[in-house]
């Protein structure tokens, strides 16, 4: 996801260990392997970043960074 954002939009993706920990905490079934990680990124994280990026693009606002953090057990996004 970080490589795609950088290559397609010149946007640097930033996230901390708290984001990785929350993703890992949501992966409760060992049988699913990496599929659960992919599902979290594809169905939760990516749509939110995409929505924010598209809104900024339509308003002619330049985006250099996309940051993901955790607040109260949920992902929080900030584009700048």
MARBA-3410 file (N, C-alpha, C, O; in Angstrom, 1 decimal):
80
0.8,-1.2,0.0,0.0,0.0,0.0,0.9,1.2,0.0,0.6,2.2,-0.7 ~ 1.9,1.2,0.8,2.8,2.4,0.9,3.5,2.6,-0.5,3.6,3.8,-0.9 ~ 3.9,1.5,-1.1,4.6,1.6,-2.5,3.6,2.2,-3.5,4.0,3.0,-4.3 ~ 2.4,1.7,-3.5,1.4,2.2,-4.4,1.1,3.7,-4.2,1.0,4.5,-5.2 ~ 0.9,4.1,-3.0,0.7,5.6,-2.7,1.8,6.4,-3.2,1.6,7.5,-3.8
3.0,6.0,-3.0,4.2,6.7,-3.4,4.3,6.7,-4.9,4.6,7.8,-5.5 ~ 4.2,5.6,-5.5,4.4,5.5,-7.0,3.2,6.2,-7.7,3.5,6.9,-8.7 ~ 2.0,6.1,-7.3,0.9,6.7,-8.0,0.6,8.1,-7.7,0.0,8.8,-8.5 ~ 0.9,8.5,-6.5,0.4,9.9,-6.0,1.6,10.7,-5.4,1.4,11.9,-5.1 ~ 2.7,10.1,-5.2,3.8,10.8,-4.5,3.6,11.0,-3.1,4.1,12.0,-2.5
2.7,10.2,-2.5,2.3,10.4,-1.1,3.1,9.4,-0.2,3.1,8.2,-0.5 ~ 3.7,9.8,0.9,4.4,9.0,1.8,3.4,8.5,2.9,2.7,9.3,3.5 ~ 3.4,7.2,3.1,2.5,6.6,4.1,3.3,6.5,5.4,4.4,5.9,5.4 ~ 2.7,7.0,6.5,3.4,6.9,7.8,2.4,6.2,8.8,1.2,6.4,8.8 ~ 3.0,5.3,9.6,2.3,4.6,10.6,3.2,4.2,11.7,4.4,4.0,11.4
2.7,3.9,12.9,3.5,3.5,14.0,3.3,2.1,14.4,2.4,1.3,13.8 ~ 4.0,1.6,15.4,3.8,0.3,15.9,2.4,0.0,16.5,2.0,-1.1,16.5 ~ 1.7,1.1,16.9,0.4,0.9,17.4,-0.6,0.5,16.3,-1.5,-0.3,16.6 ~ -0.3,0.9,15.1,-1.2,0.4,13.9,-0.9,-1.1,13.7,-1.8,-1.8,13.5 ~ 0.3,-1.4,13.7,0.7,-2.9,13.5,0.1,-3.7,14.6,-0.4,-4.8,14.3
0.2,-3.2,15.8,-0.4,-4.0,16.9,-1.9,-4.1,16.8,-2.4,-5.2,17.2 ~ -2.6,-3.1,16.4,-4.0,-3.2,16.3,-4.4,-4.2,15.2,-5.3,-5.0,15.3 ~ -3.7,-4.2,14.1,-3.9,-5.1,13.0,-3.7,-6.6,13.5,-4.5,-7.4,13.3 ~ -2.6,-6.8,14.2,-2.3,-8.1,14.8,-3.3,-8.5,15.8,-3.7,-9.7,15.8 ~ -3.8,-7.6,16.6,-4.9,-7.9,17.6,-6.2,-8.3,17.0,-6.9,-9.1,17.5
-6.4,-7.8,15.8,-7.7,-8.2,15.1,-7.6,-9.5,14.3,-8.6,-10.0,13.8 ~ -6.4,-10.0,14.2,-6.2,-11.3,13.5,-6.2,-12.4,14.6,-5.1,-12.8,15.1 ~ -7.4,-12.9,14.9,-7.5,-13.9,16.0,-7.5,-15.3,15.6,-7.5,-16.2,16.4 ~ -7.6,-15.6,14.3,-7.7,-17.0,13.8,-6.4,-17.4,13.1,-6.2,-16.9,12.0 ~ -5.6,-18.2,13.7,-4.3,-18.6,13.1,-4.5,-19.3,11.7,-3.6,-19.2,10.9
-5.6,-19.9,11.5,-5.8,-20.6,10.3,-5.9,-19.7,9.1,-5.6,-20.1,7.9 ~ -6.3,-18.5,9.3,-6.5,-17.5,8.2,-5.1,-17.0,7.6,-5.1,-16.5,6.5 ~ -4.1,-17.2,8.4,-2.8,-16.7,7.9,-2.8,-15.2,7.6,-3.4,-14.4,8.3 ~ -2.2,-14.8,6.5,-2.2,-13.4,6.1,-3.4,-12.9,5.5,-3.5,-11.7,5.2 ~ -4.4,-13.8,5.2,-5.7,-13.3,4.6,-6.4,-12.3,5.4,-7.0,-11.4,4.9
-6.3,-12.5,6.7,-7.0,-11.5,7.6,-6.3,-10.1,7.6,-7.0,-9.1,7.6 ~ -5.0,-10.1,7.5,-4.3,-8.9,7.4,-4.7,-8.2,6.1,-4.9,-7.0,6.1 ~ -4.7,-8.9,5.0,-5.1,-8.4,3.7,-6.5,-7.8,3.8,-6.8,-6.8,3.2 ~ -7.4,-8.6,4.4,-8.8,-8.1,4.6,-8.9,-6.8,5.3,-9.7,-5.9,5.0 ~ -8.2,-6.7,6.4,-8.2,-5.4,7.2,-7.7,-4.3,6.4,-8.3,-3.2,6.4
-6.6,-4.5,5.7,-6.1,-3.4,4.9,-7.0,-3.0,3.7,-7.2,-1.9,3.4 ~ -7.5,-4.1,3.0,-8.3,-3.9,1.9,-9.7,-3.3,2.2,-10.2,-2.5,1.4 ~ -10.3,-3.7,3.3,-11.7,-3.3,3.6,-11.8,-2.2,4.6,-12.9,-1.7,4.8 ~ -10.8,-1.9,5.4,-10.9,-0.9,6.4,-9.9,0.3,6.1,-10.4,1.4,6.0 ~ -8.7,0.0,6.0,-7.7,1.1,5.9,-7.7,1.7,4.5,-7.8,2.9,4.4
-7.5,0.9,3.5,-7.4,1.5,2.1,-8.6,2.3,1.7,-8.4,3.4,1.1 ~ -9.9,1.9,1.9,-11.0,2.8,1.5,-11.0,4.1,2.2,-11.4,5.1,1.6 ~ -10.6,4.2,3.5,-10.6,5.5,4.2,-9.5,6.4,3.6,-9.8,7.6,3.4 ~ -8.3,5.9,3.4,-7.3,6.7,2.8,-7.7,7.1,1.4,-7.4,8.3,1.0 ~ -8.2,6.2,0.6,-8.7,6.5,-0.8,-9.7,7.7,-0.8,-9.6,8.6,-1.6
-10.7,7.6,0.1,-11.7,8.6,0.2,-11.2,9.9,0.5,-11.5,10.9,-0.1 ~ -10.3,10.0,1.5,-9.6,11.3,1.9,-8.8,11.8,0.8,-8.8,13.0,0.5 ~ -8.0,10.9,0.1,-7.1,11.4,-1.0,-8.0,11.9,-2.2,-7.6,12.9,-2.7 ~ -9.0,11.2,-2.5,-9.9,11.7,-3.6,-10.5,13.0,-3.3,-10.7,13.9,-4.1 ~ -11.0,13.2,-2.0,-11.6,14.5,-1.6,-10.5,15.6,-1.8,-10.9,16.7,-2.2
-9.3,15.3,-1.4,-8.3,16.4,-1.5,-7.9,16.6,-3.0,-7.7,17.8,-3.3 ~ -7.9,15.6,-3.8,-7.6,15.8,-5.2,-8.7,16.6,-5.9,-8.4,17.5,-6.7 ~ -9.9,16.3,-5.5,-11.0,17.1,-6.2,-11.1,18.5,-5.7,-11.6,19.4,-6.4 ~ -10.5,18.8,-4.6,-10.4,20.2,-4.1,-9.1,20.9,-4.4,-8.8,22.0,-4.0 ~ -8.3,20.2,-5.3,-7.0,20.7,-5.7,-6.1,21.0,-4.5,-5.3,21.9,-4.6
-6.1,20.1,-3.5,-5.3,20.2,-2.4,-4.1,19.2,-2.5,-4.4,18.0,-2.7 ~ -2.9,19.6,-2.4,-1.8,18.8,-2.6,-1.6,17.9,-1.3,-1.8,18.4,-0.2 ~ -1.3,16.6,-1.5,-1.1,15.7,-0.4,0.3,15.2,-0.5,0.7,14.6,-1.5 ~ 1.0,15.3,0.6,2.4,14.8,0.6,2.5,13.6,1.5,3.3,12.7,1.3 ~ 1.7,13.5,2.6,1.8,12.4,3.5,0.4,11.9,3.9,-0.6,12.7,3.9
0.3,10.6,4.2,-0.9,10.0,4.7,-0.5,9.3,6.0,0.4,8.4,6.0 ~ -1.0,9.7,7.1,-0.6,9.1,8.4,-1.8,8.3,9.0,-3.0,8.7,8.9 ~ -1.4,7.1,9.5,-2.4,6.3,10.2,-2.0,6.1,11.6,-0.8,5.8,11.9 ~ -2.9,6.4,12.6,-2.6,6.2,14.0,-3.8,5.4,14.6,-4.7,5.0,13.9 ~ -3.7,5.2,15.9,-4.7,4.5,16.6,-5.2,5.4,17.7,-4.4,5.9,18.5
-6.5,5.5,17.8,-7.1,6.2,18.9,-8.4,5.5,19.4,-9.3,5.2,18.6 ~ -8.4,5.2,20.7,-9.5,4.5,21.3,-9.8,3.2,20.5,-11.0,2.8,20.3 ~ -8.8,2.5,20.1,-8.9,1.2,19.5,-9.4,1.2,18.0,-9.8,0.2,17.5 ~ -9.4,2.4,17.4,-9.8,2.5,16.0,-8.7,3.2,15.2,-7.9,4.0,15.8 ~ -8.6,3.0,13.9,-7.7,3.7,13.1,-8.1,5.1,12.9,-9.3,5.4,12.7
-7.1,6.0,12.9,-7.4,7.4,12.6,-6.5,7.8,11.4,-5.3,7.4,11.4 ~ -7.0,8.6,10.5,-6.2,9.0,9.3,-6.1,10.5,9.2,-6.9,11.3,9.6 ~ -4.9,10.9,8.7,-4.7,12.3,8.5,-3.8,12.5,7.3,-2.8,11.9,7.1 ~ -4.3,13.3,6.4,-3.5,13.5,5.1,-3.1,15.0,5.2,-3.9,15.9,5.6 ~ -1.9,15.2,4.7,-1.4,16.6,4.7,-0.5,16.8,3.5,0.0,17.9,3.3
END
